Amino acid sequence: MGEIRVFDTTLRDGEQSPGVSLNFEEKLEIAHQLARLNVDIIEAGFPIASTGDFEAVKAIAQEVEGPVIAALARATERDIERAWEALQFAEQPRIHTFIATSNIHLEYKLNKTQDEVLESAVKAVELAKSYTDDVEFSAEDSFRSDKDFLCRVVEAVIEAGATTVNIPDTVGYATPQEYGALIKYIKDNVPNIEEAIISVHCHNDLGLAVANSLAAMENGAQQIECTINGIGERAGNTALEEVVMALNTRQDYYTKLTDINLKEIYKTSKLVSSMTGMSVQANKAIVGENAFAHESGIHQDGVIKERTTYEIMEAETIGLSENKIVLGKHSGRHAFKDRLMELGYELDDDNLNQLFKRFKDLADRKKTFTDRDLEALVEDEINTIPQAYELVNVQVISGDRALPTATLRLETEEGVVTESAYCEGGPIDAVYVTIDQITGFNCELDDYAIDAITSGKDALGEVTIKLKYRDRLFIGRGVSVDIIEASAKAYLNAVNKIVYENGDLIADQKEV
């Protein structure tokens, strides 16, 4: 079977999703998980965009082994130099440079002629090639470009040293038939096309990103650019899990495979969802909560008799598993550790002990734990940043004729602090006002979302919030059987990220 390369751009295009802002540690953790997923290329970021992006790309280049590490750069000297400064430590570095080729971009964005764009593209590839042998060139807005001009550019950049040429549908305008035909046209009309890998990068504005990517592959594309859960600009990108499982499930039709470690798909999806604060819709293909669920009596009867009556994939393939051991308050540490290992979590003794203590505390309030409960507990407990403020306990007085009042005890660097505050908005608002009073911050709550992780009156609740502070969004997440507690933990999680990324803020706020 032919091999399709998987180019993951979760950390670059995915992070451009509105409202998403990953910190250094979160990017590094996702990159390590992408390596375990066994993607071929990780596009780690856009180094010229910010100091934080540069440092993250540099750290990923230094620490993450296995995949090619790529960085994006416009077709300018400074962009390419900055990309190489970050990438030079990677075992397999790739500079990914781009410039738009469509007439609408040339006229309204670049104010350049076709010849000027062609010259810029060639110079950029030549400069990138002087740093590394692995150079990718993208003709932004390829699908809306003049086909003959696009072929001229592709031929020229390959001659200049590009080893991969990307043909993006930047605005998600193509249909599968049209996009497949464009790839075929390029293969038939670029004389030196066999000297480079053809890559495709599709956006999902019309819901066709996966279909377009598969159509391109049928017509000669050898690399598919995608993101976990399909996140990205506007409506997002090609979803990695969907295109990979389409190839795996329909080997009879596509006769091509990837090197993706399928059992890491679900875990990677959960990690990215947690880190970005972007929930996966229940009916999302492959990784959605309902992807392997059956409610119809006819469907349930069919699946019980023979799974393939209504399931074309096995849940175990992507890393989901049946809950063979029922965990509850009488479960021991060994059973707890074994279940976590089956779910793919390998924790050191300190983290395991901390997590087991919290599990036992929650087990007194919750009868049994499902796999999803345990996953949520791990993601909530194992923090990637220092905890400047940690919840000791929260108490709220509220009612239809009572002014909501919250009392919180927080562990801080100066010891335990207790504070009370009231708010007319409601009990959760009172909690947040109290936290602001203790920390000295005055954050704006931009978004609040709550989900029940499992069903039942003792279900764990997952709260995800977005706090705006100094024109930046910080995502916080908290899990508990008590929604007030989960809300407080989510807010503190976001506040701790603010403190971590702005080390001088604690002193500044207290002076105010």
C-alpha positions as CSV (number, residue, x, y, z in Angstrom):
1,M,0.0,0.0,0.0
2,G,1.1,3.6,-0.6
3,E,2.0,5.7,2.3
4,I,0.4,9.1,3.1
5,R,2.4,11.5,5.2
6,V,0.5,13.2,8.1
7,F,1.5,16.9,8.6
8,D,-0.1,18.1,11.9
9,T,-0.6,21.8,12.2
10,T,-2.6,21.8,15.5
11,L,0.0,24.0,17.2
12,R,0.1,26.5,14.4
13,D,-3.2,26.7,12.4
14,G,-5.1,25.0,15.2
15,E,-4.0,27.6,17.7
16,Q,-5.3,30.3,15.4
17,S,-8.9,29.2,16.3
18,P,-10.7,32.2,17.8
19,G,-10.4,32.2,21.5
20,V,-7.5,29.7,21.7
21,S,-4.2,30.6,23.4
22,L,-1.8,27.9,24.5
23,N,1.0,28.6,26.8
24,F,4.5,27.2,26.5
25,E,4.0,24.1,28.6
26,E,0.7,23.2,26.9
27,K,2.3,23.4,23.5
28,L,5.2,21.2,24.6
29,E,2.8,18.6,26.1
30,I,0.7,18.5,22.9
31,A,3.9,18.1,20.8
32,H,5.0,15.2,22.9
33,Q,1.6,13.6,22.5
34,L,1.7,14.2,18.7
35,A,5.0,12.3,18.7
36,R,3.4,9.4,20.5
37,L,0.6,9.6,17.9
38,N,3.4,9.2,15.4
39,V,2.6,12.0,13.0
40,D,5.2,12.5,10.3
41,I,5.5,16.3,10.7
42,I,4.7,18.7,13.5
43,E,4.2,22.3,12.5
44,A,5.2,23.7,15.8
45,G,4.4,27.4,15.2
46,F,5.1,30.7,13.5
47,P,8.3,31.9,15.1
48,I,8.2,35.5,13.8
49,A,4.6,36.0,15.3
50,S,5.8,36.4,18.9
51,T,8.5,35.7,21.4
52,G,6.3,33.1,23.0
53,D,5.8,31.3,19.7
54,F,9.5,31.4,19.0
55,E,10.4,29.9,22.4
56,A,7.8,27.2,22.0
57,V,9.0,26.2,18.5
58,K,12.6,26.2,19.9
59,A,11.7,24.0,22.8
60,I,9.8,21.5,20.7
61,A,12.8,21.4,18.3
62,Q,15.1,20.6,21.2
63,E,13.0,18.2,23.1
64,V,10.5,16.3,20.8
65,E,12.0,13.4,19.0
66,G,10.6,11.3,16.1
67,P,8.6,13.6,13.8
68,V,10.0,16.3,11.5
69,I,9.6,19.7,13.2
70,A,8.4,22.4,10.9
71,A,8.0,26.2,11.4
72,L,6.1,28.6,9.2
73,A,7.6,31.7,7.6
74,R,6.4,34.2,5.1
75,A,8.4,34.6,2.0
76,T,10.6,37.2,3.6
77,E,14.2,37.1,4.7
78,R,13.5,38.0,8.4
79,D,10.8,35.4,8.7
80,I,12.9,32.6,7.3
81,E,15.9,33.6,9.5
82,R,13.8,33.6,12.6
83,A,12.3,30.2,11.7
84,W,15.7,28.7,11.4
85,E,16.9,30.3,14.7
86,A,14.1,28.3,16.4
87,L,14.4,25.1,14.3
88,Q,18.2,24.6,14.2
89,F,18.1,22.3,17.2
90,A,15.7,19.8,15.7
91,E,17.0,16.4,14.5
92,Q,14.8,16.8,11.4
93,P,14.0,20.5,10.8
94,R,11.7,21.8,8.0
95,I,11.2,25.4,7.0
96,H,7.7,26.0,5.6
97,T,7.5,29.2,3.6
98,F,4.5,30.6,1.8
99,I,3.2,33.4,-0.4
100,A,-0.3,33.9,-2.0
101,T,-0.7,33.2,-5.7
102,S,-4.4,34.0,-6.4
103,N,-5.3,37.2,-8.2
104,I,-7.5,38.4,-5.4
105,H,-4.6,38.2,-2.9
106,L,-2.1,39.7,-5.4
107,E,-4.3,42.7,-6.0
108,Y,-5.8,43.4,-2.5
109,K,-3.3,42.0,0.0
110,L,0.2,41.9,-1.6
111,N,-0.1,44.6,-4.3
112,K,2.3,42.6,-6.4
113,T,2.4,41.3,-10.0
114,Q,2.6,37.6,-10.8
115,D,6.2,38.0,-11.8
116,E,7.0,39.7,-8.4
117,V,5.3,36.9,-6.5
118,L,7.2,34.3,-8.5
119,E,10.5,36.0,-7.7
120,S,9.7,36.2,-4.0
121,A,8.8,32.6,-3.9
122,V,12.0,31.4,-5.5
123,K,14.2,33.7,-3.3
124,A,12.4,32.4,-0.2
125,V,12.9,28.8,-1.1
126,E,16.6,29.4,-2.0
127,L,17.2,31.1,1.4
128,A,15.4,28.4,3.3
129,K,17.4,25.7,1.4
130,S,20.7,27.3,2.5
131,Y,19.7,26.4,6.1
132,T,18.1,22.9,5.6
133,D,17.5,20.4,2.9
134,D,13.9,20.0,3.9
135,V,11.9,22.9,2.6
136,E,8.1,23.1,2.0
137,F,6.5,25.8,-0.1
138,S,2.9,26.8,0.1
139,A,1.0,28.7,-2.6
140,E,-1.6,30.3,-0.4
141,D,-5.1,30.3,-1.9
142,S,-4.0,27.8,-4.5
143,F,-7.5,26.7,-5.5
144,R,-8.6,30.3,-6.5
145,S,-5.3,30.9,-8.4
146,D,-4.8,30.9,-12.1
147,K,-3.9,27.3,-12.8
148,D,-1.1,28.0,-15.3
149,F,0.5,30.6,-13.0
150,L,0.2,28.2,-10.1
151,C,2.0,25.5,-12.2
152,R,4.8,28.1,-13.1
153,V,5.3,28.8,-9.4
154,V,5.3,25.2,-8.4
155,E,7.9,24.3,-11.1
156,A,10.1,27.3,-10.1
157,V,10.1,26.5,-6.4
158,I,10.9,22.8,-7.0
159,E,13.8,23.9,-9.2
160,A,14.9,26.3,-6.4
161,G,15.0,23.4,-3.9
162,A,11.5,22.8,-2.4
163,T,11.1,19.2,-1.5
164,T,7.3,19.5,-0.6
165,V,4.8,21.8,-2.4
166,N,1.6,22.5,-0.7
167,I,-1.6,23.3,-2.7
168,P,-4.0,24.8,-0.1
169,D,-7.7,25.4,-0.3
170,T,-7.2,28.4,2.0
171,V,-10.8,29.5,2.2
172,G,-12.5,26.1,1.9
173,Y,-14.2,26.9,-1.4
174,A,-13.4,23.8,-3.4
175,T,-15.5,20.7,-4.0
176,P,-13.9,17.3,-4.0
177,Q,-14.2,16.8,-7.8
178,E,-12.7,20.3,-8.5
179,Y,-9.9,19.9,-5.9
180,G,-8.9,16.4,-7.1
181,A,-8.9,17.8,-10.7
182,L,-6.5,20.6,-9.7
183,I,-4.0,18.1,-8.2
184,K,-4.2,16.1,-11.3
185,Y,-3.7,19.2,-13.5
186,I,-0.6,20.1,-11.5
187,K,0.8,16.5,-11.9
188,D,0.2,16.6,-15.6
189,N,1.5,20.1,-16.2
190,V,4.5,20.6,-13.9
191,P,7.5,18.9,-15.6
192,N,9.5,18.4,-12.4
193,I,6.6,17.5,-10.1
194,E,8.1,14.0,-9.3
195,E,11.0,15.7,-7.6
196,A,8.7,16.9,-4.7
197,I,5.9,15.7,-2.5
198,I,2.5,17.2,-3.2
199,S,0.8,18.3,0.0
200,V,-2.8,19.5,0.6
201,H,-4.1,21.8,3.3
202,C,-7.9,22.1,3.3
203,H,-10.2,24.4,5.3
204,N,-13.7,23.3,6.3
205,D,-15.8,26.4,5.5
206,L,-18.3,24.2,3.5
207,G,-17.7,21.1,5.6
208,L,-15.7,19.5,2.8
209,A,-12.1,19.6,4.2
210,V,-11.8,15.8,4.7
211,A,-13.6,14.9,1.5
212,N,-11.3,17.4,-0.4
213,S,-8.2,16.0,1.2
214,L,-9.2,12.4,0.3
215,A,-10.0,13.4,-3.3
216,A,-6.6,15.1,-3.6
217,M,-4.9,12.0,-2.3
218,E,-6.7,9.9,-5.0
219,N,-5.2,12.2,-7.6
220,G,-1.6,12.1,-6.4
221,A,-1.2,14.0,-3.2
222,Q,1.2,12.3,-0.8
223,Q,0.9,14.5,2.3
224,I,-2.2,15.7,4.1
225,E,-2.1,18.6,6.4
226,C,-4.6,18.5,9.3
227,T,-5.3,19.2,12.9
228,I,-6.6,17.3,15.9
229,N,-10.4,17.6,16.2
230,G,-10.3,19.7,13.0
231,I,-9.7,22.9,14.9
232,G,-8.3,26.0,13.1
233,E,-9.1,29.3,11.5
234,R,-12.9,30.0,11.0
235,A,-14.6,26.5,10.5
236,G,-11.3,24.7,11.0
237,N,-9.1,22.3,9.0
238,T,-9.1,18.7,7.9
239,A,-9.6,16.6,11.0
240,L,-6.7,14.2,11.5
241,E,-8.7,11.5,13.1
242,E,-11.3,11.5,10.3
243,V,-8.9,11.3,7.4
244,V,-6.7,8.7,9.1
245,M,-9.6,6.5,10.0
246,A,-11.2,6.9,6.6
247,L,-8.0,5.5,5.1
248,N,-7.8,2.7,7.7
249,T,-11.4,1.7,7.5
250,R,-11.6,1.8,3.7
251,Q,-8.3,0.2,2.8
252,D,-10.2,-1.7,0.2
253,Y,-11.0,1.5,-1.6
254,Y,-8.1,3.9,-1.0
255,T,-5.3,1.3,-0.8
256,K,-3.2,3.8,1.2
257,L,-2.3,4.1,4.9
258,T,-0.6,6.4,7.3
259,D,1.9,5.5,10.1
260,I,-0.4,7.0,12.8
261,N,-0.6,5.0,16.0
262,L,-4.4,4.6,16.0
263,K,-4.6,3.8,19.7
264,E,-3.4,7.3,20.6
265,I,-6.2,9.0,18.6
266,Y,-8.7,9.3,21.4
267,K,-6.2,10.4,24.0
268,T,-4.8,13.0,21.7
269,S,-8.3,14.4,21.0
270,K,-9.1,14.7,24.7
271,L,-5.8,16.4,25.4
272,V,-6.2,19.0,22.7
273,S,-9.8,19.6,23.7
274,S,-8.8,20.1,27.3
275,M,-5.8,22.4,26.5
276,T,-7.7,24.6,24.0
277,G,-11.0,24.7,25.8
278,M,-12.7,23.7,22.6
279,S,-15.2,20.9,23.4
280,V,-15.7,18.1,20.9
281,Q,-19.3,18.0,19.7
282,A,-21.1,14.8,20.7
283,N,-21.8,13.7,17.2
284,K,-18.3,14.4,15.9
285,A,-17.0,11.6,13.8
286,I,-14.5,9.2,15.4
287,V,-13.9,10.9,18.7
288,G,-17.4,12.4,19.6
289,E,-19.2,11.0,22.6
290,N,-21.9,9.4,20.4
291,A,-19.5,8.0,17.8
292,F,-19.8,4.5,19.2
293,A,-23.1,5.0,21.1
294,H,-26.5,3.4,20.2
295,E,-29.8,4.5,21.6
296,S,-32.3,3.0,19.1
297,G,-33.6,-0.4,20.3
298,I,-33.2,-1.8,16.8
299,H,-29.5,-0.6,16.7
300,Q,-28.8,-1.9,20.2
301,D,-30.3,-5.3,19.3
302,G,-28.2,-5.5,16.2
303,V,-24.9,-4.5,17.8
304,I,-25.4,-7.0,20.6
305,K,-26.0,-9.8,18.1
306,E,-23.2,-8.7,15.8
307,R,-21.2,-5.5,16.2
308,T,-20.7,-4.9,12.5
309,T,-24.5,-4.5,11.9
310,Y,-24.2,-0.9,13.0
311,E,-20.5,-0.3,13.6
312,I,-17.9,0.0,10.9
313,M,-15.0,0.6,13.3
314,E,-14.0,-0.9,16.7
315,A,-13.8,1.6,19.5
316,E,-10.7,-0.1,20.8
317,T,-8.9,0.8,17.5
318,I,-8.7,4.5,18.5
319,G,-7.8,3.9,22.2
320,L,-11.3,3.5,23.7
321,S,-11.8,0.5,25.9
322,E,-14.5,-1.3,27.9
323,N,-14.6,-0.6,31.6
324,K,-13.5,-4.0,32.8
325,I,-12.9,-3.0,36.4
326,V,-15.6,-1.0,38.2
327,L,-13.8,1.5,40.5
328,G,-15.4,2.9,43.6
329,K,-14.6,3.9,47.2
330,H,-13.4,0.4,48.1
331,S,-11.0,0.1,45.2
332,G,-7.3,-0.1,46.0
333,R,-4.3,1.8,44.7
334,H,-3.1,-1.1,42.5
335,A,-6.4,-1.4,40.7
336,F,-6.5,2.3,40.3
337,K,-3.0,2.4,38.8
338,D,-3.7,-0.5,36.5
339,R,-6.8,1.2,35.1
340,L,-4.9,4.4,34.5
341,M,-2.2,2.5,32.6
342,E,-4.8,0.7,30.5
343,L,-6.1,4.2,29.6
344,G,-2.6,5.3,28.6
345,Y,-1.6,7.4,31.6
346,E,1.8,6.7,33.1
347,L,2.2,8.8,36.2
348,D,5.1,9.2,38.5
349,D,4.6,8.2,42.2
350,D,3.9,11.8,43.4
351,N,1.3,12.4,40.8
352,L,-0.2,9.0,41.3
353,N,-0.5,9.4,45.1
354,Q,-2.0,12.9,44.7
355,L,-4.5,11.6,42.1
356,F,-5.4,8.5,44.2
357,K,-6.1,10.7,47.3
358,R,-8.5,12.9,45.2
359,F,-10.1,9.8,43.7
360,K,-10.8,8.4,47.2
361,D,-12.2,11.7,48.3
362,L,-14.5,11.9,45.3
363,A,-15.5,8.2,45.6
364,D,-17.3,9.0,48.9
365,R,-19.5,11.3,46.9
366,K,-19.8,9.3,43.7
367,K,-20.8,5.6,43.5
368,T,-18.7,4.4,40.6
369,F,-16.1,5.8,38.2
370,T,-16.2,5.3,34.4
371,D,-13.2,5.7,32.1
372,R,-14.4,9.2,31.2
373,D,-14.5,10.2,34.8
374,L,-11.0,9.0,35.3
375,E,-9.8,10.8,32.2
376,A,-11.3,14.0,33.4
377,L,-9.8,13.6,36.8
378,V,-6.3,13.1,35.4
379,E,-6.6,16.1,33.1
380,D,-7.9,18.3,35.9
381,E,-5.3,17.2,38.5
382,I,-2.1,17.0,36.6
383,N,-1.1,20.7,36.1
384,T,1.6,21.9,33.7
385,I,2.0,25.2,35.5
386,P,2.8,26.2,39.1
387,Q,-0.2,26.8,41.4
388,A,0.0,30.3,42.8
389,Y,-3.6,29.9,44.1
390,E,-5.1,26.6,45.1
391,L,-8.6,25.9,46.3
392,V,-8.9,24.6,49.9
393,N,-12.7,24.8,50.2
394,V,-15.6,26.9,49.0
395,Q,-19.0,27.6,50.6
396,V,-21.9,29.4,49.1
397,I,-25.1,30.7,50.6
398,S,-27.8,31.4,48.0
399,G,-31.5,31.3,47.5
400,D,-34.4,32.9,45.6
401,R,-34.6,35.6,48.3
402,A,-31.0,35.6,49.6
403,L,-28.1,37.7,48.3
404,P,-25.6,35.1,47.0
405,T,-22.6,35.1,49.3
406,A,-19.4,33.0,48.8
407,T,-16.7,32.2,51.3
408,L,-13.4,30.8,49.9
409,R,-10.2,29.5,51.5
410,L,-7.2,29.6,49.1
411,E,-3.7,28.3,49.6
412,T,-1.3,31.1,48.5
413,E,2.4,31.7,48.7
414,E,1.8,33.6,52.0
415,G,-0.4,30.8,53.5
416,V,-4.1,30.1,53.6
417,V,-6.3,33.2,52.9
418,T,-10.1,33.3,53.7
419,E,-12.4,35.8,52.2
420,S,-16.1,36.4,51.6
421,A,-18.0,38.4,49.1
422,Y,-21.5,38.8,47.8
423,C,-22.9,39.4,44.3
424,E,-26.4,40.0,42.9
425,G,-25.5,37.9,39.8
426,G,-25.7,34.5,41.4
427,P,-23.7,32.0,43.4
428,I,-21.0,31.4,40.8
429,D,-20.6,35.1,40.3
430,A,-20.1,35.5,44.0
431,V,-17.4,32.9,43.9
432,Y,-15.6,34.7,41.1
433,V,-15.9,38.1,42.9
434,T,-14.4,36.5,46.0
435,I,-11.4,35.1,44.0
436,D,-10.8,38.5,42.5
437,Q,-10.9,40.0,45.9
438,I,-8.2,37.6,47.2
439,T,-6.0,37.7,44.1
440,G,-6.3,41.4,43.4
441,F,-7.1,40.8,39.8
442,N,-10.1,42.2,37.9
443,C,-10.7,39.7,35.2
444,E,-13.5,39.7,32.6
445,L,-15.4,36.5,32.2
446,D,-15.6,36.0,28.4
447,D,-17.1,32.6,28.3
448,Y,-18.5,29.9,30.6
449,A,-19.5,26.4,29.7
450,I,-20.5,23.4,31.7
451,D,-20.8,19.7,30.7
452,A,-21.8,16.6,32.5
453,I,-19.0,14.1,31.8
454,T,-21.3,11.1,32.5
455,S,-25.0,10.6,33.2
456,G,-26.5,10.3,36.6
457,K,-27.1,12.5,39.6
458,D,-23.6,11.9,40.8
459,A,-22.0,12.8,37.5
460,L,-18.8,14.7,37.4
461,G,-19.3,18.2,36.0
462,E,-16.7,19.8,33.8
463,V,-16.5,23.6,33.7
464,T,-14.5,25.5,31.0
465,I,-14.1,29.2,31.2
466,K,-12.3,31.9,29.3
467,L,-11.0,34.9,31.2
468,K,-9.9,38.1,29.5
469,Y,-7.0,39.9,31.1
470,R,-5.1,42.7,29.5
471,D,-6.6,41.9,26.1
472,R,-5.6,38.2,26.2
473,L,-7.8,35.2,26.8
474,F,-6.8,32.5,29.3
475,I,-8.6,29.2,29.4
476,G,-9.4,27.5,32.7
477,R,-10.9,24.1,33.4
478,G,-12.3,22.5,36.6
479,V,-13.9,19.1,37.4
480,S,-16.0,18.1,40.4
481,V,-19.2,16.5,41.4
482,D,-20.1,19.9,42.8
483,I,-20.6,22.5,40.1
484,I,-19.7,25.4,42.4
485,E,-16.4,23.7,43.2
486,A,-15.8,22.9,39.5
487,S,-16.5,26.6,38.6
488,A,-14.1,27.9,41.3
489,K,-11.3,25.5,40.2
490,A,-11.8,26.5,36.5
491,Y,-11.5,30.2,37.4
492,L,-8.4,29.5,39.6
493,N,-6.9,27.5,36.8
494,A,-7.1,30.5,34.4
495,V,-5.8,32.9,37.1
496,N,-2.8,30.6,37.7
497,K,-2.0,30.8,34.0
498,I,-2.2,34.6,34.1
499,V,0.2,34.6,37.0
500,Y,2.6,32.2,35.4
501,E,2.8,34.1,32.1
502,N,3.0,37.5,33.9
503,G,5.3,36.9,36.8
504,D,5.3,40.4,38.1
505,L,1.5,40.7,38.3
506,I,1.0,39.5,41.9
507,A,3.1,42.3,43.3
508,D,1.6,44.8,40.9
509,Q,-1.9,43.9,41.8
510,K,-1.3,44.1,45.5
511,E,0.2,47.6,45.2
512,V,-3.0,48.7,43.5
